[in-house]
Amino acid sequence: MDLKGKVALVTGGATGYGREYCKELYRNGCKVSICDINTDAGEDLLHQMGKSSKEVIFCPCDVTDYLQFEEAFQSTISKLGGVDIVVNNASVMNDRLWELEVDVNLNGVIRGLLLAMRFLGKDRGGPGGVVVNAGSCSSDRPFVSLPVFTATKHAVAALTRSYGDQYHVRLTGVRVVSLCPTPTEAALTGDPRKRILSTEYEQAWQNDIANTAIIRPESVAKALVDVIQKAPSGSSWLVEAGGPPRQLSVFP
């Protein structure tokens, strides 16, 4: 896919990986819709990018709220002329908030994927396009200390594989892939007891992070562009420090 002139909608787009995704997509010629529950951070990124409202917009978006999510799609189409790329990036890494974690990491991706099919699907009169779902390196190597988080990311890989099947691609013209980076530095620092379900998991947490190399968000953003342009539908791609994206064989 040639990104020039395409419209990308990015959830969780105001901070972390999402922030870099928005910048990198714009650098590659996309118009960008920054969608995030954090209005202050979204407006700040919009101000920093300093772009015309015809090129970059901010849409308040809670991915656990279907109607607000739908409104973000509608606003993007109205203001930027359509949607070609959806990056379901919003994610929570905190098993102490496991219900929210499931609602954002899995249900939020499902909502975004179904909305993408509705607005992008050729069977609905749309242009087709690409959906990138937020996976995790835990799809390759489980985080023993975060079993619920790991479960959500495995579910995303399965969803990606199913909706990315050629049956759906032929029907909708929408390619579906997932990007599976290592966590951000912010996610691996601080008091682990605020993330894990039990203090008994602290040693497991230390083992998990000891085997996890932190990667620069800018590198993940470049991997995102590569995956959008080249990855076959249904595939999941591991992104680790020191190397290019590597396709995962999540399921035999």
ROPALO-115199 format. One line per 5 residues: their letters; for each residue x negated, y, z of N, C-alpha, C. Coordinates in steps of 0.05 Angstrom, whole numbers. Layout:
N
a) X Y Z X Y Z X Y Z ~ ...
% end
This chain:
252
mdlkg) -17 -24 0 0 0 0 -17 25 0 ~ -12 43 -18 -25 69 -19 -11 87 1 ~ -25 97 21 -12 113 43 -5 141 35 ~ -17 152 15 -12 180 8 17 185 2 ~ 28 204 17 56 212 13 76 195 27
kvalv) 67 173 40 85 156 55 93 169 82 ~ 115 161 93 125 171 119 122 149 139 ~ 108 155 161 103 135 182 117 144 208 ~ 132 127 220 145 131 246 130 115 267 ~ 119 128 287 102 114 307 114 117 335
tggat) 123 95 347 133 96 375 109 96 394 ~ 113 108 417 91 111 436 69 126 423 ~ 77 145 406 57 159 389 42 182 401 ~ 49 189 426 38 213 438 12 208 454 ~ 8 183 463 -15 177 480 -28 151 471
gygre) -52 145 482 -65 119 478 -70 114 448 ~ -66 88 441 -70 81 413 -52 96 395 ~ -27 100 403 -8 114 386 -17 141 377 ~ -29 156 395 -40 182 389 -60 181 366 ~ -78 161 368 -98 158 347 -86 147 321
yckel) -65 131 324 -51 121 300 -40 144 284 ~ -27 163 298 -15 186 285 -36 202 270 ~ -58 207 283 -80 223 271 -91 209 247 ~ -96 183 249 -109 168 228 -90 165 204 ~ -65 161 209 -45 159 187 -43 185 172
yrngc) -44 207 187 -43 233 174 -68 238 157 ~ -91 230 168 -116 233 153 -116 217 127 ~ -100 196 127 -98 179 103 -75 187 85 ~ -64 210 90 -44 221 71 -15 217 78 ~ -9 206 102 18 202 110 30 227 123
kvsic) 57 229 120 72 246 137 78 230 162 ~ 79 243 186 80 227 211 102 237 229 ~ 118 218 239 137 224 260 127 212 286 ~ 119 230 305 109 222 331 134 217 349 ~ 138 193 357 161 185 373 152 176 400
dintd) 162 189 421 152 182 448 172 191 469 ~ 172 177 491 189 185 514 176 208 529 ~ 150 212 525 135 234 539 136 259 521 ~ 155 276 527 159 300 511 136 319 512 ~ 125 323 536 102 341 539 78 332 522
agedl) 72 307 524 49 296 509 55 297 479 ~ 79 292 471 87 293 443 84 320 431 ~ 94 340 446 93 368 437 64 377 436 ~ 48 368 456 19 375 456 5 364 432 ~ 10 339 425 -3 327 401 6 342 376
lhqmg) 32 348 375 42 363 352 28 390 349 ~ 24 403 372 10 429 372 -19 426 364 ~ -32 405 374 -61 400 367 -64 394 338 ~ -46 379 327 -48 372 298 -43 397 281 ~ -26 415 292 -21 441 280 -11 439 251
ksske) 6 420 246 14 415 218 43 426 214 ~ 49 430 189 75 440 181 97 420 189 ~ 120 430 196 143 412 203 151 395 179 ~ 141 401 156 147 384 133 127 360 131 ~ 107 360 149 87 339 148 86 322 174
vifcp) 89 335 197 88 321 223 110 332 241 ~ 125 314 253 146 322 272 144 306 297 ~ 157 316 318 159 300 343 188 294 348 ~ 194 268 355 221 260 361 221 247 389 ~ 235 258 409 238 244 434 250 217 430
cdvtd) 238 196 441 247 169 435 240 150 458 ~ 261 140 470 259 118 490 267 92 475 ~ 248 74 472 253 51 455 272 31 469 ~ 278 36 495 298 19 509 326 30 504 ~ 329 52 491 355 65 485 360 64 455
ylqfe) 377 45 447 381 41 418 391 66 404 ~ 409 80 416 421 104 403 399 126 399 ~ 382 130 419 361 149 416 340 140 395 ~ 335 114 395 316 103 375 328 107 347 ~ 353 101 344 367 106 319 365 135 310
eafqs) 369 153 329 368 182 323 340 190 314 ~ 319 177 325 292 183 316 288 176 286 ~ 299 153 278 298 145 250 313 166 233 ~ 337 173 242 353 192 226 340 219 224 ~ 328 229 246 314 255 245 290 254 227
tiskl) 276 232 228 252 229 211 260 229 181 ~ 281 214 175 290 213 147 300 241 138 ~ 314 255 156 325 281 149 303 302 145 ~ 282 301 163 262 322 163 238 316 145 ~ 231 290 142 207 283 126 214 269 100
ggvdi) 240 263 95 248 252 70 250 222 68 ~ 247 208 90 248 179 89 231 166 110 ~ 230 140 110 211 125 127 201 102 110 ~ 174 98 109 162 76 94 147 57 112 ~ 137 68 135 120 52 154 131 56 182
vvnna) 136 35 196 144 36 224 123 22 241 ~ 112 36 261 93 25 279 106 22 306 ~ 114 -2 313 127 -7 339 105 -10 360 ~ 94 14 368 71 14 385 77 16 415 ~ 100 27 423 106 31 451 102 5 467
svmnd) 88 7 490 82 -17 504 77 -11 534 ~ 83 -30 551 78 -28 580 62 -52 588 ~ 41 -47 605 24 -68 614 24 -68 645 ~ 46 -78 656 50 -77 685 71 -98 694 ~ 61 -120 704 79 -142 712 96 -135 736
rlwel) 88 -115 752 105 -106 774 130 -93 764 ~ 129 -83 740 153 -72 727 162 -90 705 ~ 165 -116 711 168 -136 690 193 -133 674 ~ 215 -123 686 239 -120 670 236 -97 650 ~ 224 -75 658 218 -54 639 198 -63 618
evdvn) 178 -79 627 157 -89 609 170 -106 587 ~ 189 -123 594 203 -139 574 220 -122 556 ~ 233 -102 567 251 -85 552 236 -68 532 ~ 212 -59 539 196 -43 521 180 -61 501 ~ 166 -80 512 147 -95 495 161 -114 476
lngvi) 183 -125 484 197 -144 466 223 -132 455 ~ 241 -124 473 267 -113 463 263 -88 447 ~ 244 -71 456 238 -47 441 228 -53 413 ~ 211 -73 410 201 -81 384 224 -92 367 ~ 241 -108 380 264 -119 365 282 -96 355
rglll) 287 -77 372 304 -54 364 291 -39 340 ~ 265 -34 343 251 -20 321 250 -36 296 ~ 248 -62 298 247 -79 274 274 -80 261 ~ 295 -82 276 322 -83 265 330 -56 252 ~ 322 -34 265 327 -8 253 311 -4 228
amrfl) 286 -15 228 270 -13 203 283 -28 181 ~ 293 -52 186 307 -68 166 332 -53 156 ~ 345 -39 174 370 -25 167 363 -1 149 ~ 342 14 155 336 39 141 317 35 117 ~ 300 14 119 280 10 98 288 -13 79
gkdrg) 304 -32 88 310 -56 73 322 -50 46 ~ 311 -62 25 321 -59 -2 350 -70 -4 ~ 356 -90 12 384 -100 12 404 -81 24 ~ 394 -60 37 411 -38 48 408 -12 32 ~ 394 -14 9 390 10 -7 365 25 0
gpggv) 348 14 17 323 28 25 300 22 6 ~ 277 33 11 254 31 -7 236 7 -1 ~ 242 -8 20 222 -28 29 201 -14 45 ~ 180 -29 53 159 -16 69 144 -36 86 ~ 133 -26 108 116 -42 126 124 -36 155
vvnag) 126 -57 171 129 -54 200 105 -67 214 ~ 92 -52 232 70 -62 248 79 -63 277 ~ 79 -87 288 87 -91 316 63 -92 335 ~ 68 -82 359 46 -81 379 42 -108 392 ~ 21 -122 383 13 -147 396 -8 -141 417
scssd) -24 -161 423 -45 -158 443 -66 -180 439 ~ -90 -174 449 -110 -195 449 -102 -219 466 ~ -82 -214 484 -72 -236 501 -57 -257 485 ~ -50 -250 460 -38 -271 442 -59 -291 434 ~ -85 -284 436 -107 -302 430 -117 -315 455
rpfvs) -120 -299 476 -130 -309 502 -112 -298 524 ~ -95 -314 536 -75 -304 555 -89 -289 578 ~ -75 -268 587 -83 -255 612 -70 -271 635 ~ -86 -286 649 -75 -304 670 -62 -287 692 ~ -73 -263 697 -64 -246 718 -38 -231 710
lpvft) -31 -231 685 -7 -217 675 10 -236 658 ~ 22 -256 670 36 -276 654 60 -265 639 ~ 74 -245 651 98 -234 637 89 -217 613 ~ 69 -200 617 58 -185 595 49 -203 572 ~ 35 -224 579 25 -243 559 49 -256 545
atkha) 70 -263 559 93 -275 547 106 -256 527 ~ 108 -230 533 120 -211 515 104 -209 489 ~ 78 -211 491 61 -208 468 61 -233 450 ~ 63 -256 463 67 -281 447 93 -280 433 ~ 114 -270 446 140 -267 433 139 -249 409
vaalt) 124 -227 412 121 -208 389 107 -222 365 ~ 87 -239 371 74 -253 350 93 -272 336 ~ 110 -286 351 130 -304 340 151 -289 323 ~ 160 -266 334 179 -249 319 167 -240 293 ~ 142 -232 294 128 -222 270 125 -245 250
rsygd) 118 -268 259 116 -291 240 143 -298 227 ~ 164 -297 243 190 -304 233 201 -283 214 ~ 201 -258 222 211 -236 205 192 -230 182 ~ 168 -238 185 148 -234 164 148 -256 143 ~ 165 -276 147 167 -298 127 176 -287 100
qyhvr) 167 -300 79 174 -291 52 204 -291 47 ~ 219 -307 61 248 -306 58 259 -278 64 ~ 249 -266 86 258 -239 93 245 -218 75 ~ 220 -222 68 207 -203 51 221 -201 24 ~ 228 -224 12 243 -223 -13 270 -209 -11
ltgvr) 283 -213 12 309 -201 17 307 -171 21 ~ 287 -162 37 287 -134 46 265 -117 33 ~ 244 -129 23 221 -114 13 205 -102 35 ~ 209 -112 60 194 -102 84 174 -123 93 ~ 149 -115 93 127 -132 103 125 -128 133
vvslc) 121 -149 149 120 -147 178 94 -160 188 ~ 78 -145 202 53 -155 213 50 -146 242 ~ 30 -156 257 25 -146 283 -5 -141 287 ~ -10 -121 303 -38 -113 310 -42 -119 339 ~ -64 -134 345 -69 -145 371 -95 -135 383
ptpte) -96 -110 393 -121 -100 403 -126 -107 433 ~ -150 -104 442 -155 -105 471 -143 -81 484 ~ -137 -82 510 -124 -59 523 -142 -34 524 ~ -129 -11 528 -144 14 530 -160 14 556 ~ -179 32 558 -195 34 582 -177 41 606
aaltg) -157 58 601 -139 66 623 -124 42 634 ~ -118 23 617 -103 -1 626 -120 -19 643 ~ -146 -18 640 -164 -36 654 -177 -24 678 ~ -172 2 683 -184 15 707 -162 21 727 ~ -170 30 750 -151 36 771 -145 12 789
dprkr) -127 15 807 -120 -6 826 -103 -28 813 ~ -115 -52 810 -100 -74 796 -74 -82 811 ~ -73 -77 837 -50 -84 853 -24 -70 843 ~ -28 -48 828 -5 -33 818 5 -46 792 ~ -9 -67 782 -1 -80 757 6 -109 760
ilste) -6 -123 779 -2 -151 782 20 -157 802 ~ 33 -180 799 56 -187 815 48 -195 844 ~ 24 -205 848 15 -214 874 -14 -207 879 ~ -21 -200 903 -49 -195 910 -66 -220 906 ~ -53 -243 906 -68 -268 901 -78 -270 873
yeqaw) -68 -252 855 -77 -253 827 -102 -235 822 ~ -112 -222 843 -134 -203 839 -159 -216 827 ~ -166 -240 836 -189 -253 824 -184 -260 795 ~ -160 -268 789 -153 -274 761 -155 -249 744 ~ -147 -226 755 -149 -200 741 -178 -194 736
qndia) -195 -198 756 -224 -192 752 -236 -210 730 ~ -227 -235 730 -237 -254 709 -227 -245 681 ~ -201 -236 680 -190 -227 655 -205 -203 644 ~ -210 -183 660 -223 -159 650 -252 -163 645 ~ -265 -182 659 -293 -188 655 -297 -199 627
ntaii) -277 -212 616 -279 -224 589 -266 -206 567 ~ -260 -181 574 -247 -163 555 -264 -139 550 ~ -274 -136 526 -291 -113 519 -272 -90 510 ~ -277 -67 522 -261 -43 516 -269 -34 488 ~ -249 -27 472 -253 -17 445 -243 12 443
rpesv) -256 27 426 -248 55 422 -222 57 407 ~ -203 73 417 -177 76 403 -180 83 374 ~ -201 99 367 -205 107 340 -211 83 322 ~ -224 63 333 -230 39 318 -205 23 313 ~ -187 22 333 -162 8 329 -145 22 308
akalv) -146 49 308 -130 64 288 -140 58 260 ~ -165 55 256 -176 48 229 -167 19 222 ~ -166 2 242 -156 -25 237 -127 -25 229 ~ -112 -7 241 -83 -5 234 -80 2 205 ~ -95 21 195 -94 29 167 -101 5 149
dviqk) -122 -10 156 -130 -33 141 -109 -54 140 ~ -95 -59 162 -74 -79 164 -50 -71 147 ~ -43 -45 149 -20 -35 134 -25 -39 104 ~ -50 -34 96 -56 -35 67 -59 -63 56 ~ -69 -82 73 -78 -107 62 -66 -132 74
apsgs) -56 -131 99 -49 -156 113 -24 -169 101 ~ -25 -196 98 -1 -210 88 21 -210 109 ~ 46 -210 100 68 -209 118 69 -234 136 ~ 76 -230 161 77 -251 181 52 -256 197 ~ 31 -242 189 5 -246 202 1 -228 227
swlve) -16 -237 245 -24 -222 269 -54 -219 268 ~ -64 -195 276 -92 -188 273 -104 -179 299 ~ -125 -194 308 -140 -188 332 -160 -165 326 ~ -160 -145 344 -179 -123 341 -196 -122 367 ~ -222 -128 364 -240 -127 387 -263 -109 380
aggpp) -278 -101 401 -301 -84 397 -322 -99 381 ~ -334 -84 362 -357 -94 348 -351 -110 323 ~ -326 -110 314 -320 -125 290 -295 -116 276 ~ -291 -125 251 -266 -119 237 -243 -135 248 ~ -218 -128 240 -195 -144 248 -198 -173 239
rqlsv) -189 -191 257 -191 -220 251 -163 -232 253 ~ -155 -246 232 -129 -258 232 -127 -280 253 ~ -105 -280 269 -101 -300 289 -84 -323 279 ~ -91 -346 288 -74 -370 283 -60 -375 309 ~ -39 -358 315 -26 -359 340 -10 -385 344
fp) 1 -395 321 16 -420 322 5 -439 302 ~ 2 -465 310 -9 -484 291 9 -490 267
% end
